[in-house]
Amino acid sequence: MALKYIDQMDLQGKRVIGRFDFNVPLNESGKITDTTRIDKALPTINYILENGAKTLVLMSHLGRPKGEAKAEFSLEPVATYLAEQLGVDVVLTESCKDKGIRTLLELPGTKVILLQNLRFHKEETENDLEFSKMLAQYGDIYVNDAFGAAHRKHASTYGINAYFPRMACGGFLMKAEVEALQKIVDKPQSPFVAIVGGAKVTDKIKIIERLLTNVDSLLIGGAMAYPFLKAKGYEVGTSLCSDEDVKLAKNILTQSSARKLVLPVDHVCSKEFGGAPVKVSEINIPSDLMGLDIGEQTIAHFREKLSGAKTVLWNGPMGLFENENFAAGTFEVANILAGLKDAFTLVGGGDSVSAVNKSGLSSKMSHVSTGGGASLEFIENGSLPGVQALKFGLN
């Protein structure tokens, strides 16, 4: 069954309730420091308001209040910013359980209501049936545009679907994310090359195993590479490398698909984390040094493997890119991807998204995922609970 999206729904005169991801970073004075997540939701919100909806009820979480109402996690800054961007009043409720919300929905002047932080109530993360039912009473149509929370079986992303048979849909951000990720999951165009970096094999074991069945080459950089190098018998000095990760790497290396792995052949190291850079022009890292970036030979080797690729997934930086001494590998990968002709390039996962934004090349990528953990889970499993619930509903 195909997933329905907001532009396939008749919104005229309907009350719409939507789950969005307004989990934005705030500074100490409660000001939003990065509005990206709200900005990405605006096309869906504007579409709903411009296409005849009677009212729009917005839902989101912010931070981890763990079931308690805490002032520092209030959605008030979000309500203020939304009102500025939309040019309409946005009414923030004291709680998403307010008795007066139903009355508020009937007032002729009320168009947009933002429910206070869902996670002020433990029932949200517990996917509580009664809580889902209560939320569902605020709308005739349910829209989920919170892709970044679609991997959670929570009341507002999962349980609520039970109350909207044939009246649940995805928003435009959900559509962009799902369609982009399906190009990676469902018959990716070959040659398909994946680049995986970051810190721990433990964190990405599932995605590595999943990708190895589909890719033509899997390039591994960052601290992710050192357990693989050690498992192959190379010296890694004082590089980040746990025994558990080495054990997992050894297991992967015994599989026939391990021939697709491409590991660093040289490094940029330091005697201490973030210290003075030292170039090491071979695979082995001296005992008093730690690897903090891939070297020039590795960059050249990765460039060769990526040339002619038709599908590329990038998840995780190639080193300590926040420090300019160890940023070359990560930014060169961004440059290589930006220059690929006729390739579908998808960047997913917090640090690689941050790196590609910092490089100024995000507009050159086919898709930069906002999903973080959700995008990885989609690749691992082929879908997400929140997406499946939208497609098939809940009995």
ZAFILO-308054 format. One record per residue (C-alpha): residue in one letter; y, x, z; residue number from 1. Coordinates in steps of 0.05 Angstrom, whole numbers, plus 32768, in hexadecimal, padded with zeros to 4 digits. Example, Ala and Ser with C-alpha at 12.3 -4.5 7.8 and 13.67 -1.06 7.14 Angstrom:
# residues 2
<site type="A" north="7FA6" east="80F6" up="809C" seq="1"/>
<site type="S" north="7FEB" east="8111" up="808F" seq="2"/>
***
This chain:
# residues 395
<site type="M" north="8000" east="8000" up="8000" seq="1"/>
<site type="A" north="8044" east="801B" up="7FEC" seq="2"/>
<site type="L" north="8079" east="8025" up="8022" seq="3"/>
<site type="K" north="80B3" east="7FF5" up="801B" seq="4"/>
<site type="Y" north="80FA" east="800E" up="8021" seq="5"/>
<site type="I" north="813C" east="7FEE" up="8035" seq="6"/>
<site type="D" north="8153" east="7FE3" up="7FED" seq="7"/>
<site type="Q" north="8117" east="7FB6" up="7FE1" seq="8"/>
<site type="M" north="812A" east="7F86" up="8019" seq="9"/>
<site type="D" north="8155" east="7F48" up="8016" seq="10"/>
<site type="L" north="8188" east="7F55" up="804D" seq="11"/>
<site type="Q" north="81B6" east="7F19" up="8041" seq="12"/>
<site type="G" north="81C5" east="7EF7" up="8083" seq="13"/>
<site type="K" north="818E" east="7F1D" up="80A7" seq="14"/>
<site type="R" north="8190" east="7F41" up="80EA" seq="15"/>
<site type="V" north="8179" east="7F88" up="80DF" seq="16"/>
<site type="I" north="815F" east="7FB6" up="8115" seq="17"/>
<site type="G" north="8159" east="8000" up="8102" seq="18"/>
<site type="R" north="813B" east="803E" up="8122" seq="19"/>
<site type="F" north="8165" east="807C" up="8113" seq="20"/>
<site type="D" north="8164" east="80C3" up="812C" seq="21"/>
<site type="F" north="81A7" east="80CE" up="8150" seq="22"/>
<site type="N" north="818A" east="8105" up="817C" seq="23"/>
<site type="V" north="81C6" east="8132" up="8170" seq="24"/>
<site type="P" north="81DA" east="8170" up="8198" seq="25"/>
<site type="L" north="8213" east="8167" up="81CA" seq="26"/>
<site type="N" north="823E" east="819C" up="81EC" seq="27"/>
<site type="E" north="824E" east="819D" up="8236" seq="28"/>
<site type="S" north="8288" east="816D" up="822D" seq="29"/>
<site type="G" north="825C" east="813B" up="8208" seq="30"/>
<site type="K" north="8277" east="8149" up="81C2" seq="31"/>
<site type="I" north="8246" east="8149" up="8187" seq="32"/>
<site type="T" north="823F" east="8190" up="816C" seq="33"/>
<site type="D" north="8217" east="817E" up="812D" seq="34"/>
<site type="T" north="821C" east="8139" up="810E" seq="35"/>
<site type="T" north="81E7" east="8145" up="80D7" seq="36"/>
<site type="R" north="81B4" east="8113" up="80F2" seq="37"/>
<site type="I" north="81E7" east="80DB" up="80F6" seq="38"/>
<site type="D" north="8204" east="80ED" up="80B1" seq="39"/>
<site type="K" north="81BF" east="80E9" up="8092" seq="40"/>
<site type="A" north="81B8" east="80A2" up="80AD" seq="41"/>
<site type="L" north="81FA" east="8089" up="8090" seq="42"/>
<site type="P" north="81E0" east="8077" up="804A" seq="43"/>
<site type="T" north="81AD" east="8047" up="8068" seq="44"/>
<site type="I" north="81DD" east="802A" up="809A" seq="45"/>
<site type="N" north="8214" east="801F" up="8065" seq="46"/>
<site type="Y" north="81E1" east="7FFF" up="8036" seq="47"/>
<site type="I" north="81CD" east="7FCD" up="806B" seq="48"/>
<site type="L" north="8215" east="7FBB" up="807C" seq="49"/>
<site type="E" north="8229" east="7FB6" up="8032" seq="50"/>
<site type="N" north="81EE" east="7F8A" up="801E" seq="51"/>
<site type="G" north="81F9" east="7F4C" up="8048" seq="52"/>
<site type="A" north="81D8" east="7F5B" up="808A" seq="53"/>
<site type="K" north="81F1" east="7F2C" up="80C1" seq="54"/>
<site type="T" north="81EA" east="7F61" up="80F8" seq="55"/>
<site type="L" north="81CF" east="7FA8" up="80FF" seq="56"/>
<site type="V" north="81B0" east="7FC0" up="8140" seq="57"/>
<site type="L" north="81A8" east="800C" up="8142" seq="58"/>
<site type="M" north="8174" east="802E" up="816E" seq="59"/>
<site type="S" north="816B" east="8078" up="817F" seq="60"/>
<site type="H" north="8159" east="80A8" up="81B6" seq="61"/>
<site type="L" north="8181" east="80E5" up="81CB" seq="62"/>
<site type="G" north="8164" east="811F" up="81F2" seq="63"/>
<site type="R" north="812C" east="8118" up="8224" seq="64"/>
<site type="P" north="8144" east="80EC" up="825E" seq="65"/>
<site type="K" north="80FB" east="80DE" up="826F" seq="66"/>
<site type="G" north="8102" east="8094" up="827E" seq="67"/>
<site type="E" north="8141" east="8098" up="82A7" seq="68"/>
<site type="A" north="8189" east="8084" up="8296" seq="69"/>
<site type="K" north="81B0" east="80C5" up="8297" seq="70"/>
<site type="A" north="81F9" east="80C8" up="8283" seq="71"/>
<site type="E" north="81F2" east="810A" up="825D" seq="72"/>
<site type="F" north="81C2" east="80E8" up="822D" seq="73"/>
<site type="S" north="81EE" east="80AC" up="821F" seq="74"/>
<site type="L" north="81F6" east="8098" up="81D5" seq="75"/>
<site type="E" north="8241" east="808C" up="81E1" seq="76"/>
<site type="P" north="8257" east="80C9" up="81B6" seq="77"/>
<site type="V" north="8229" east="80AF" up="817E" seq="78"/>
<site type="A" north="8249" east="8069" up="8182" seq="79"/>
<site type="T" north="828F" east="8088" up="817D" seq="80"/>
<site type="Y" north="827C" east="80B3" up="8141" seq="81"/>
<site type="L" north="8259" east="807A" up="811D" seq="82"/>
<site type="A" north="8295" east="804C" up="8127" seq="83"/>
<site type="E" north="82C2" east="8082" up="8107" seq="84"/>
<site type="Q" north="8293" east="808D" up="80CC" seq="85"/>
<site type="L" north="8284" east="8043" up="80BF" seq="86"/>
<site type="G" north="82CA" east="8028" up="80CC" seq="87"/>
<site type="V" north="82AE" east="7FEF" up="80F6" seq="88"/>
<site type="D" north="82A6" east="7FE3" up="8141" seq="89"/>
<site type="V" north="8264" east="7FFC" up="815D" seq="90"/>
<site type="V" north="8251" east="7FD9" up="819E" seq="91"/>
<site type="L" north="8229" east="8006" up="81CC" seq="92"/>
<site type="T" north="81FE" east="7FDE" up="81FD" seq="93"/>
<site type="E" north="81F6" east="7FF4" up="8245" seq="94"/>
<site type="S" north="81AB" east="7FF2" up="823C" seq="95"/>
<site type="C" north="817B" east="7FDE" up="8204" seq="96"/>
<site type="K" north="8161" east="7FAA" up="8235" seq="97"/>
<site type="D" north="81A5" east="7F88" up="823F" seq="98"/>
<site type="K" north="819D" east="7F3D" up="8248" seq="99"/>
<site type="G" north="81DE" east="7F33" up="8221" seq="100"/>
<site type="I" north="81C6" east="7F54" up="81E0" seq="101"/>
<site type="R" north="81AA" east="7F13" up="81C3" seq="102"/>
<site type="T" north="81ED" east="7EF1" up="81D1" seq="103"/>
<site type="L" north="8213" east="7F2C" up="81B3" seq="104"/>
<site type="L" north="81EB" east="7F24" up="8173" seq="105"/>
<site type="E" north="8205" east="7EDD" up="816B" seq="106"/>
<site type="L" north="824F" east="7EEE" up="8173" seq="107"/>
<site type="P" north="8272" east="7EE8" up="812F" seq="108"/>
<site type="G" north="829A" east="7F29" up="8137" seq="109"/>
<site type="T" north="825E" east="7F56" up="8149" seq="110"/>
<site type="K" north="8241" east="7F7B" up="810F" seq="111"/>
<site type="V" north="8225" east="7FBD" up="8129" seq="112"/>
<site type="I" north="8203" east="7FC7" up="816D" seq="113"/>
<site type="L" north="81E8" east="800A" up="8186" seq="114"/>
<site type="L" north="81B3" east="8003" up="81BC" seq="115"/>
<site type="Q" north="81BA" east="8035" up="81F5" seq="116"/>
<site type="N" north="8188" east="806F" up="81F4" seq="117"/>
<site type="L" north="8141" east="8053" up="81EC" seq="118"/>
<site type="R" north="8124" east="808B" up="8216" seq="119"/>
<site type="F" north="8149" east="8073" up="8254" seq="120"/>
<site type="H" north="810B" east="8047" up="8258" seq="121"/>
<site type="K" north="80C5" east="8066" up="825F" seq="122"/>
<site type="E" north="80AA" east="802A" up="8238" seq="123"/>
<site type="E" north="80C6" east="8049" up="81F8" seq="124"/>
<site type="T" north="809B" east="8088" up="81FA" seq="125"/>
<site type="E" north="8060" east="8061" up="8216" seq="126"/>
<site type="N" north="8062" east="8033" up="81D8" seq="127"/>
<site type="D" north="8064" east="7FF8" up="8208" seq="128"/>
<site type="L" north="8052" east="7FB6" up="81E7" seq="129"/>
<site type="E" north="8085" east="7F8B" up="820D" seq="130"/>
<site type="F" north="80BC" east="7FBE" up="8200" seq="131"/>
<site type="S" north="80AC" east="7FBE" up="81B5" seq="132"/>
<site type="K" north="80AE" east="7F71" up="81B5" seq="133"/>
<site type="M" north="80F1" east="7F71" up="81D9" seq="134"/>
<site type="L" north="8110" east="7FA0" up="81A6" seq="135"/>
<site type="A" north="80F2" east="7F78" up="816C" seq="136"/>
<site type="Q" north="8118" east="7F39" up="8184" seq="137"/>
<site type="Y" north="815A" east="7F59" up="816E" seq="138"/>
<site type="G" north="8149" east="7F57" up="8124" seq="139"/>
<site type="D" north="812A" east="7F31" up="80E9" seq="140"/>
<site type="I" north="811F" east="7F72" up="80C2" seq="141"/>
<site type="Y" north="810A" east="7FB6" up="80DE" seq="142"/>
<site type="V" north="811E" east="7FF7" up="80BC" seq="143"/>
<site type="N" north="8106" east="803C" up="80D2" seq="144"/>
<site type="D" north="8132" east="8075" up="80B9" seq="145"/>
<site type="A" north="8120" east="80A5" up="80F2" seq="146"/>
<site type="F" north="80EF" east="80D2" up="80CD" seq="147"/>
<site type="G" north="80F8" east="8107" up="8103" seq="148"/>
<site type="A" north="80D9" east="80D8" up="8136" seq="149"/>
<site type="A" north="80A4" east="80B8" up="8108" seq="150"/>
<site type="H" north="806E" east="80E5" up="8123" seq="151"/>
<site type="R" north="8075" east="80C3" up="8167" seq="152"/>
<site type="K" north="804E" east="8085" up="817A" seq="153"/>
<site type="H" north="8089" east="8068" up="81A0" seq="154"/>
<site type="A" north="809F" east="8020" up="81A8" seq="155"/>
<site type="S" north="80DA" east="8025" up="8178" seq="156"/>
<site type="T" north="80B5" east="804D" up="8142" seq="157"/>
<site type="Y" north="806F" east="8031" up="8147" seq="158"/>
<site type="G" north="8062" east="7FF5" up="8174" seq="159"/>
<site type="I" north="809D" east="7FCC" up="815A" seq="160"/>
<site type="N" north="807D" east="7FC7" up="8115" seq="161"/>
<site type="A" north="804C" east="7F93" up="8130" seq="162"/>
<site type="Y" north="8085" east="7F61" up="8133" seq="163"/>
<site type="F" north="809D" east="7F6A" up="80EB" seq="164"/>
<site type="P" north="8064" east="7F57" up="80BC" seq="165"/>
<site type="R" north="807E" east="7F65" up="8075" seq="166"/>
<site type="M" north="80C4" east="7F6C" up="8092" seq="167"/>
<site type="A" north="80C1" east="7FB7" up="80A3" seq="168"/>
<site type="C" north="80DB" east="7FED" up="8076" seq="169"/>
<site type="G" north="80F3" east="8035" up="8072" seq="170"/>
<site type="G" north="813B" east="804C" up="8069" seq="171"/>
<site type="F" north="8156" east="807C" up="8035" seq="172"/>
<site type="L" north="814B" east="80BA" up="8060" seq="173"/>
<site type="M" north="8103" east="80A5" up="806E" seq="174"/>
<site type="K" north="80FA" east="809B" up="8023" seq="175"/>
<site type="A" north="8116" east="80E0" up="8011" seq="176"/>
<site type="E" north="80EA" east="8102" up="8045" seq="177"/>
<site type="V" north="80A9" east="80DE" up="8034" seq="178"/>
<site type="E" north="80B1" east="80E6" up="7FE9" seq="179"/>
<site type="A" north="80C1" east="8130" up="7FF0" seq="180"/>
<site type="L" north="8087" east="813E" up="801F" seq="181"/>
<site type="Q" north="8057" east="8117" up="7FF3" seq="182"/>
<site type="K" north="8066" east="814B" up="7FBD" seq="183"/>
<site type="I" north="8048" east="817F" up="7FEC" seq="184"/>
<site type="V" north="800F" east="8155" up="8006" seq="185"/>
<site type="D" north="7FF8" east="812D" up="7FC9" seq="186"/>
<site type="K" north="7FE4" east="815A" up="7F8E" seq="187"/>
<site type="P" north="801C" east="818E" up="7F92" seq="188"/>
<site type="Q" north="802D" east="81AC" up="7F4F" seq="189"/>
<site type="S" north="800C" east="81F1" up="7F46" seq="190"/>
<site type="P" north="8019" east="822A" up="7F53" seq="191"/>
<site type="F" north="8026" east="8212" up="7F9A" seq="192"/>
<site type="V" north="803F" east="8248" up="7FCA" seq="193"/>
<site type="A" north="804C" east="823D" up="8014" seq="194"/>
<site type="I" north="8075" east="826C" up="8040" seq="195"/>
<site type="V" north="8067" east="8268" up="808B" seq="196"/>
<site type="G" north="808B" east="828D" up="80C1" seq="197"/>
<site type="G" north="80A0" east="8283" up="8109" seq="198"/>
<site type="A" north="8081" east="829A" up="8149" seq="199"/>
<site type="K" north="803C" east="8280" up="815A" seq="200"/>
<site type="V" north="7FFC" east="8276" up="8132" seq="201"/>
<site type="T" north="7FE8" east="8244" up="8169" seq="202"/>
<site type="D" north="8023" east="8217" up="8157" seq="203"/>
<site type="K" north="8013" east="8216" up="810D" seq="204"/>
<site type="I" north="7FC8" east="821E" up="8109" seq="205"/>
<site type="K" north="7FBE" east="81D8" up="80ED" seq="206"/>
<site type="I" north="7FF2" east="81E0" up="80B7" seq="207"/>
<site type="I" north="7FD8" east="8225" up="80A3" seq="208"/>
<site type="E" north="7F91" east="8209" up="809C" seq="209"/>
<site type="R" north="7FA9" east="81CC" up="8076" seq="210"/>
<site type="L" north="7FD4" east="81F5" up="8046" seq="211"/>
<site type="L" north="7F9D" east="8228" up="8038" seq="212"/>
<site type="T" north="7F74" east="81F1" up="8017" seq="213"/>
<site type="N" north="7FAD" east="81DF" up="7FE7" seq="214"/>
<site type="V" north="7FD8" east="821C" up="7FD9" seq="215"/>
<site type="D" north="7FD1" east="8253" up="7FA6" seq="216"/>
<site type="S" north="7FF1" east="8284" up="7FD7" seq="217"/>
<site type="L" north="8006" east="8280" up="8020" seq="218"/>
<site type="L" north="803B" east="82B4" up="8032" seq="219"/>
<site type="I" north="803F" east="82C3" up="807C" seq="220"/>
<site type="G" north="807B" east="82E5" up="809D" seq="221"/>
<site type="G" north="809F" east="82E7" up="80DF" seq="222"/>
<site type="A" north="8079" east="82EF" up="8121" seq="223"/>
<site type="M" north="8043" east="82C3" up="8101" seq="224"/>
<site type="A" north="802C" east="82FF" up="80D9" seq="225"/>
<site type="Y" north="801C" east="832F" up="8112" seq="226"/>
<site type="P" north="7FDE" east="830C" up="812D" seq="227"/>
<site type="F" north="7FC2" east="830C" up="80E5" seq="228"/>
<site type="L" north="7FD1" east="8356" up="80DC" seq="229"/>
<site type="K" north="7FB2" east="8366" up="8120" seq="230"/>
<site type="A" north="7F75" east="833C" up="810F" seq="231"/>
<site type="K" north="7F6D" east="8366" up="80D0" seq="232"/>
<site type="G" north="7F6E" east="83A6" up="80F9" seq="233"/>
<site type="Y" north="7FB6" east="83BC" up="80EF" seq="234"/>
<site type="E" north="7FE5" east="83D5" up="8126" seq="235"/>
<site type="V" north="801D" east="83A5" up="8139" seq="236"/>
<site type="G" north="803F" east="83CE" up="8170" seq="237"/>
<site type="T" north="8061" east="83A3" up="81A4" seq="238"/>
<site type="S" north="806B" east="8368" up="8174" seq="239"/>
<site type="L" north="8063" east="8321" up="818D" seq="240"/>
<site type="C" north="8018" east="8317" up="8189" seq="241"/>
<site type="S" north="7FED" east="82F0" up="81BA" seq="242"/>
<site type="D" north="7FA1" east="82F8" up="81C1" seq="243"/>
<site type="E" north="7F99" east="82AE" up="81B3" seq="244"/>
<site type="D" north="7FC0" east="82B4" up="8171" seq="245"/>
<site type="V" north="7F96" east="82F0" up="815C" seq="246"/>
<site type="K" north="7F57" east="82C8" up="816A" seq="247"/>
<site type="L" north="7F70" east="828E" up="813F" seq="248"/>
<site type="A" north="7F86" east="82BF" up="8108" seq="249"/>
<site type="K" north="7F40" east="82DF" up="8107" seq="250"/>
<site type="N" north="7F20" east="829B" up="80FF" seq="251"/>
<site type="I" north="7F4E" east="828B" up="80C4" seq="252"/>
<site type="L" north="7F40" east="82CF" up="80A4" seq="253"/>
<site type="T" north="7EF5" east="82C0" up="80A2" seq="254"/>
<site type="Q" north="7F00" east="8284" up="8074" seq="255"/>
<site type="S" north="7EFA" east="828C" up="8029" seq="256"/>
<site type="S" north="7F40" east="8270" up="801F" seq="257"/>
<site type="A" north="7F5C" east="82AC" up="8047" seq="258"/>
<site type="R" north="7F61" east="82D1" up="8005" seq="259"/>
<site type="K" north="7FA0" east="82A7" up="7FF8" seq="260"/>
<site type="L" north="7FC4" east="82C6" up="8034" seq="261"/>
<site type="V" north="7FFC" east="82F7" up="8025" seq="262"/>
<site type="L" north="8012" east="8322" up="8060" seq="263"/>
<site type="P" north="804B" east="8353" up="8069" seq="264"/>
<site type="V" north="8041" east="839A" up="8051" seq="265"/>
<site type="D" north="807F" east="83B7" up="8074" seq="266"/>
<site type="H" north="80AF" east="83A3" up="80AB" seq="267"/>
<site type="V" north="80F3" east="83A8" up="80CC" seq="268"/>
<site type="C" north="80E6" east="83B9" up="8115" seq="269"/>
<site type="S" north="8109" east="83CC" up="8156" seq="270"/>
<site type="K" north="80F8" east="83EC" up="8198" seq="271"/>
<site type="E" north="8112" east="83AD" up="81BB" seq="272"/>
<site type="F" north="811C" east="8365" up="81A9" seq="273"/>
<site type="G" north="815B" east="8362" up="817E" seq="274"/>
<site type="G" north="8169" east="83AD" up="8186" seq="275"/>
<site type="A" north="817B" east="83E1" up="8151" seq="276"/>
<site type="P" north="8152" east="83D5" up="8111" seq="277"/>
<site type="V" north="811D" east="8407" up="80FB" seq="278"/>
<site type="K" north="80FD" east="8401" up="80B6" seq="279"/>
<site type="V" north="80B1" east="840B" up="80B4" seq="280"/>
<site type="S" north="8099" east="8414" up="806D" seq="281"/>
<site type="E" north="804F" east="8407" up="8079" seq="282"/>
<site type="I" north="8023" east="83D0" up="8095" seq="283"/>
<site type="N" north="8015" east="83F2" up="80D9" seq="284"/>
<site type="I" north="804D" east="83EC" up="810D" seq="285"/>
<site type="P" north="8055" east="8428" up="813C" seq="286"/>
<site type="S" north="8041" east="841B" up="8185" seq="287"/>
<site type="D" north="8088" east="841C" up="81A0" seq="288"/>
<site type="L" north="80A6" east="83EB" up="816D" seq="289"/>
<site type="M" north="80A5" east="83A0" up="8164" seq="290"/>
<site type="G" north="80A9" east="837D" up="8120" seq="291"/>
<site type="L" north="80E6" east="8350" up="8119" seq="292"/>
<site type="D" north="80EB" east="8345" up="80CD" seq="293"/>
<site type="I" north="80C4" east="8350" up="808D" seq="294"/>
<site type="G" north="80D6" east="838F" up="8065" seq="295"/>
<site type="E" north="80F0" east="839A" up="801E" seq="296"/>
<site type="Q" north="80AB" east="83A5" up="8000" seq="297"/>
<site type="T" north="8093" east="8364" up="801E" seq="298"/>
<site type="I" north="80D0" east="833F" up="8003" seq="299"/>
<site type="A" north="80C1" east="835A" up="7FBE" seq="300"/>
<site type="H" north="8077" east="8346" up="7FC5" seq="301"/>
<site type="F" north="808B" east="82FF" up="7FDB" seq="302"/>
<site type="R" north="80BC" east="82FA" up="7FA1" seq="303"/>
<site type="E" north="8084" east="830B" up="7F71" seq="304"/>
<site type="K" north="8055" east="82D7" up="7F90" seq="305"/>
<site type="L" north="808C" east="82A2" up="7F8C" seq="306"/>
<site type="S" north="80A0" east="82AF" up="7F44" seq="307"/>
<site type="G" north="8086" east="8276" up="7F18" seq="308"/>
<site type="A" north="8076" east="8249" up="7F54" seq="309"/>
<site type="K" north="807C" east="81FF" up="7F46" seq="310"/>
<site type="T" north="8078" east="81E7" up="7F8E" seq="311"/>
<site type="V" north="8090" east="820E" up="7FCB" seq="312"/>
<site type="L" north="808E" east="81FB" up="8015" seq="313"/>
<site type="W" north="80B4" east="8227" up="8046" seq="314"/>
<site type="N" north="80AA" east="821F" up="8091" seq="315"/>
<site type="G" north="80C2" east="8253" up="80C2" seq="316"/>
<site type="P" north="80EF" east="8291" up="80BD" seq="317"/>
<site type="M" north="80D8" east="82D7" up="80A9" seq="318"/>
<site type="G" north="80F6" east="82F8" up="80E6" seq="319"/>
<site type="L" north="812C" east="82F6" up="811B" seq="320"/>
<site type="F" north="815E" east="82DA" up="80E8" seq="321"/>
<site type="E" north="8192" east="82C9" up="811D" seq="322"/>
<site type="N" north="819E" east="8314" up="8122" seq="323"/>
<site type="E" north="81BB" east="8330" up="80E1" seq="324"/>
<site type="N" north="8192" east="8370" up="80E8" seq="325"/>
<site type="F" north="8153" east="8347" up="80E1" seq="326"/>
<site type="A" north="816B" east="830F" up="80B3" seq="327"/>
<site type="A" north="815F" east="832E" up="806E" seq="328"/>
<site type="G" north="8117" east="8314" up="8066" seq="329"/>
<site type="T" north="8129" east="82CD" up="8076" seq="330"/>
<site type="F" north="8168" east="82CB" up="804C" seq="331"/>
<site type="E" north="8145" east="82ED" up="8011" seq="332"/>
<site type="V" north="810F" east="82B7" up="8012" seq="333"/>
<site type="A" north="8148" east="8283" up="8010" seq="334"/>
<site type="N" north="8166" east="82A9" up="7FD4" seq="335"/>
<site type="I" north="8123" east="82AC" up="7FAF" seq="336"/>
<site type="L" north="8117" east="8261" up="7FB9" seq="337"/>
<site type="A" north="815E" east="8250" up="7FA3" seq="338"/>
<site type="G" north="8153" east="8276" up="7F62" seq="339"/>
<site type="L" north="8110" east="8256" up="7F50" seq="340"/>
<site type="K" north="8113" east="822F" up="7F0E" seq="341"/>
<site type="D" north="80EE" east="81ED" up="7F08" seq="342"/>
<site type="A" north="80CF" east="81F2" up="7F4E" seq="343"/>
<site type="F" north="80CD" east="81BE" up="7F84" seq="344"/>
<site type="T" north="80E4" east="81E2" up="7FC3" seq="345"/>
<site type="L" north="80DD" east="81C1" up="8007" seq="346"/>
<site type="V" north="80F7" east="81E1" up="8047" seq="347"/>
<site type="G" north="80DB" east="81C3" up="8088" seq="348"/>
<site type="G" north="80DC" east="81D5" up="80D1" seq="349"/>
<site type="G" north="8117" east="81E2" up="80FF" seq="350"/>
<site type="D" north="8121" east="822D" up="80F8" seq="351"/>
<site type="S" north="8118" east="8231" up="80AD" seq="352"/>
<site type="V" north="8148" east="81F6" up="80A4" seq="353"/>
<site type="S" north="817A" east="8219" up="80D1" seq="354"/>
<site type="A" north="8170" east="825A" up="80A9" seq="355"/>
<site type="V" north="817A" east="8239" up="8065" seq="356"/>
<site type="N" north="81B8" east="8215" up="807E" seq="357"/>
<site type="K" north="81D3" east="8258" up="8099" seq="358"/>
<site type="S" north="81C5" east="8279" up="8056" seq="359"/>
<site type="G" north="81F1" east="8245" up="8033" seq="360"/>
<site type="L" north="81B8" east="8235" up="8002" seq="361"/>
<site type="S" north="819F" east="81F3" up="801C" seq="362"/>
<site type="S" north="81BC" east="81CE" up="7FE0" seq="363"/>
<site type="K" north="8192" east="81F9" up="7FB2" seq="364"/>
<site type="M" north="8151" east="81E0" up="7FD1" seq="365"/>
<site type="S" north="812F" east="81A1" up="7FB7" seq="366"/>
<site type="H" north="8129" east="8185" up="7FFD" seq="367"/>
<site type="V" north="813B" east="819D" up="8042" seq="368"/>
<site type="S" north="8115" east="8174" up="8075" seq="369"/>
<site type="T" north="8137" east="8158" up="80B3" seq="370"/>
<site type="G" north="80F4" east="8149" up="80D2" seq="371"/>
<site type="G" north="80E2" east="8189" up="80F7" seq="372"/>
<site type="G" north="809F" east="817B" up="8119" seq="373"/>
<site type="A" north="8098" east="813A" up="80F2" seq="374"/>
<site type="S" north="8099" east="815D" up="80AF" seq="375"/>
<site type="L" north="8063" east="818E" up="80C6" seq="376"/>
<site type="E" north="8037" east="8155" up="80E0" seq="377"/>
<site type="F" north="8040" east="8130" up="809E" seq="378"/>
<site type="I" north="8026" east="816D" up="8078" seq="379"/>
<site type="E" north="7FED" east="8177" up="80A9" seq="380"/>
<site type="N" north="7FD6" east="812E" up="80A9" seq="381"/>
<site type="G" north="7FF0" east="8110" up="8068" seq="382"/>
<site type="S" north="801A" east="80DC" up="808D" seq="383"/>
<site type="L" north="8038" east="80CA" up="80D1" seq="384"/>
<site type="P" north="802B" east="8091" up="8102" seq="385"/>
<site type="G" north="8071" east="8074" up="80F7" seq="386"/>
<site type="V" north="8068" east="8076" up="80AB" seq="387"/>
<site type="Q" north="8023" east="8058" up="80AE" seq="388"/>
<site type="A" north="803C" east="8020" up="80DB" seq="389"/>
<site type="L" north="8074" east="8010" up="80A9" seq="390"/>
<site type="K" north="8041" east="800D" up="8070" seq="391"/>
<site type="F" north="800A" east="7FE4" up="808F" seq="392"/>
<site type="G" north="802A" east="7FC4" up="80CD" seq="393"/>
<site type="L" north="8004" east="7FBD" up="810E" seq="394"/>
<site type="N" north="7FD1" east="7F88" up="8120" seq="395"/>
***
